[in-house]
Amino acid sequence: MPEGKQLSTTSNNAVALSRESLACCPVAQRLLSQGAGDNSFPTAAVAVVANAAGVATTAAESVGCGLTTVKLFVKHFDERTFAAVILTHMTMLEDMLNVARPMKPDAMAALAKQVAQMLLDDDMSWNFADIQIVMDRLAKGEAGQVYGGVNAPMVTKAFTDYMCEKANAFIDYREREAREKYGSGLGRERTRADYDDAVRAGERVKHMAAREAYQNGTLQKDIKKGKGNGKA
């Protein structure tokens, strides 16, 4: 899958953050307002999140859109910063749903780290539009009805389900790309390999879903034992 465009920079080596992009992205607004001094969120990182707002609303639109991937984001910043973005998404999700039983901070932080690592381990080149799509589905109840509160199995299932959807969208994208470039004959030859790659990616998703289901069970045990540190 396309790795995504390099981070655009200004003369002072910071990613440009426009008022327009910030206004369209509540998550970026909250990230920018969090903390002060050394605890503040990097403005350049906020810009990457903000610039993804409204670019894609489906997996098909996300494939090939050229947005910065989360792996490239982590190369420029770090995993802690990426986990902080996920944590902000999830806290805003709870705010929107006005849940009766919010997750405890330690549990929320642990889940944010788990989701962040899951996306970094995946081969489907996640970007911030993908994350917003999943969060929007959770907020609308399209990934399962929320009864009382958000929980780890619900969140991880929403992400693994979307992984499968994007894998299929990637197959379609490569088929269209091959037909446009090579015509119907050569296109079929090239897309056979792409199809096989996507099938293998789908198998990895299944294994990942099983692994996440196991980890969700151990996550609750770790939280009860006080292993969560509450940091993003």
C-alpha positions in Angstrom: 0.0 0.0 0.0 1.3 3.5 -0.7 3.4 4.7 2.2 2.0 8.2 2.1 3.5 11.6 1.3 6.4 12.9 3.3 5.6 15.4 6.0 5.4 18.8 4.5 7.5 21.4 6.3 7.8 25.1 6.7 11.1 27.1 6.9 11.4 26.4 10.6 11.1 22.6 10.0 7.6 22.4 11.4 4.6 21.0 9.7 2.2 23.7 8.7 -0.9 24.0 10.8 -3.6 26.1 9.2 -6.6 27.6 11.0 -8.9 26.0 8.4 -7.6 22.5 9.0 -7.6 23.0 12.8 -11.2 24.2 12.7 -12.3 21.0 11.0 -10.7 18.7 13.4 -11.9 18.6 17.1 -9.3 16.0 18.0 -6.5 18.3 16.8 -8.0 21.2 18.7 -8.0 19.1 21.9 -4.5 17.9 21.3 -3.3 21.5 20.9 -5.0 22.6 24.1 -3.6 19.8 26.2 -0.7 20.4 28.6 1.8 23.3 28.8 5.5 23.7 28.5 7.3 20.3 28.2 4.0 18.5 28.4 2.5 20.2 25.4 1.7 18.2 22.3 4.0 19.0 19.3 2.4 21.5 16.9 3.8 19.6 14.0 2.1 16.4 15.1 -1.2 18.3 15.6 -0.9 19.5 12.0 -0.6 15.9 10.7 -3.8 14.9 12.6 -5.6 18.1 11.5 -4.7 17.8 7.8 -6.3 14.3 7.6 -9.7 15.7 8.6 -12.4 15.1 6.0 -10.0 13.6 3.4 -11.7 10.2 3.5 -14.9 8.7 5.0 -14.5 5.2 3.7 -11.8 2.6 3.3 -12.0 2.9 -0.4 -11.4 6.7 -0.2 -8.5 6.2 2.2 -6.6 3.8 -0.1 -4.2 5.8 -2.2 -5.2 9.2 -0.7 -1.5 10.0 0.1 -2.0 10.9 3.7 0.9 10.5 6.1 0.9 7.0 7.5 1.0 6.3 11.2 4.4 4.5 10.8 5.9 7.6 9.2 4.3 9.7 11.9 6.1 7.6 14.6 9.4 7.9 12.7 9.1 11.7 13.0 7.8 11.8 16.5 7.5 8.6 18.7 5.1 5.9 19.8 4.1 7.8 22.9 2.9 10.7 20.8 1.0 8.4 18.6 -0.6 6.6 21.6 -1.6 10.1 22.9 -3.5 10.7 19.7 -5.4 7.4 20.1 -6.1 8.3 23.8 -7.5 11.7 22.8 -9.8 10.0 20.2 -11.1 7.6 22.8 -11.7 10.2 25.5 -13.6 12.3 23.0 -15.6 9.2 22.0 -16.7 8.7 25.6 -17.6 12.4 25.8 -19.7 12.2 22.7 -21.5 9.1 23.9 -21.9 10.5 27.4 -21.4 7.0 28.8 -22.7 6.0 32.2 -19.6 4.1 33.1 -16.4 5.7 31.7 -13.3 3.7 31.5 -10.8 4.3 34.3 -7.8 6.5 33.2 -5.3 3.6 33.6 -7.5 1.3 31.5 -8.0 3.9 28.8 -4.3 4.6 28.6 -3.5 0.9 28.4 -6.1 0.4 25.7 -4.7 3.4 23.7 -1.2 1.8 23.8 -2.7 -1.5 22.7 -4.5 0.0 19.7 -1.5 2.1 18.7 0.7 -1.0 18.7 -1.9 -3.0 16.7 -2.0 -0.3 14.0 1.8 -0.1 13.8 2.1 -3.9 13.5 -0.4 -4.0 10.7 0.7 -4.0 7.0 -2.2 -2.0 5.6 -0.5 1.5 6.1 -3.0 3.1 8.5 -3.4 6.9 8.4 -5.3 9.3 10.6 -8.3 9.3 8.3 -8.7 5.6 8.9 -8.6 6.1 12.7 -11.3 8.8 12.4 -13.5 6.5 10.3 -13.3 3.8 13.0 -14.1 6.3 15.8 -17.0 7.8 13.8 -18.5 4.3 13.5 -18.1 3.6 17.2 -19.8 6.9 17.9 -22.7 6.1 15.6 -23.1 2.6 17.0 -22.2 1.1 13.6 -19.4 -1.0 15.3 -21.8 -2.3 18.0 -24.1 -0.7 20.4 -22.6 0.9 23.5 -24.4 -0.2 26.7 -23.2 1.8 29.6 -19.6 2.3 28.4 -16.9 1.7 25.9 -14.8 -1.4 26.4 -11.6 -2.9 25.0 -13.1 -5.8 23.0 -15.5 -3.4 21.3 -12.7 -1.0 20.3 -10.3 -3.6 19.1 -13.0 -5.4 17.1 -13.9 -2.2 15.4 -10.3 -1.7 14.3 -9.7 -5.3 13.2 -13.0 -5.3 11.2 -11.8 -2.2 9.4 -8.5 -3.8 8.7 -10.4 -6.5 6.7 -12.4 -3.8 4.9 -9.3 -1.8 3.9 -7.5 -5.0 2.7 -10.4 -5.6 0.3 -10.4 -1.9 -0.7 -6.7 -2.3 -1.5 -7.4 -5.2 -3.8 -9.9 -3.1 -5.7 -7.5 -0.2 -5.8 -4.7 -2.3 -7.3 -7.0 -3.9 -9.9 -8.1 -0.4 -11.1 -4.6 0.8 -11.1 -3.4 -2.1 -13.2 -6.2 -1.9 -15.7 -5.5 1.9 -16.2 -1.8 1.3 -16.6 -1.6 -2.0 -18.5 -5.0 -2.7 -19.9 -7.2 -5.7 -19.2 -4.7 -8.5 -20.1 -1.6 -7.5 -18.2 -3.9 -6.1 -15.4 -5.1 -9.6 -14.6 -1.6 -10.9 -14.4 -0.5 -8.2 -12.0 -3.5 -8.3 -9.8 -3.1 -12.0 -9.2 -0.1 -11.2 -7.1 -1.8 -8.3 -5.5 -4.7 -10.5 -4.7 -2.5 -13.1 -3.1 -0.8 -10.4 -1.0 -4.2 -9.1 0.2 -5.4 -12.6 1.1 -2.3 -13.1 3.2 -2.9 -9.7 4.8 -6.5 -10.9 5.6 -5.1 -14.0 7.3 -2.8 -11.8 9.3 -5.8 -9.8 10.4 -7.5 -13.0 11.6 -4.5 -14.0 13.7 -4.2 -10.4 15.0 -7.9 -10.5 16.0 -7.4 -13.7 17.9 -4.3 -12.3 19.6 -6.2 -9.1 20.5 -9.1 -11.1 22.0 -6.6 -12.9 24.2 -4.8 -9.7 25.2 -8.2 -8.0 26.0 -8.7 -10.7 28.6 -5.2 -10.3 30.1 -5.6 -6.5 30.0 -8.4 -6.5 32.5 -6.4 -8.7 34.8 -3.3 -6.4 34.6 -5.5 -3.3 35.4 -6.9 -5.0 38.4 -3.4 -5.9 39.6 -2.4 -2.2 39.2 0.0 -2.7 36.2 -1.5 0.3 34.2 0.5 3.5 34.7 -2.0 5.8 33.1 0.5 7.3 30.7 -0.1 7.6 27.0 
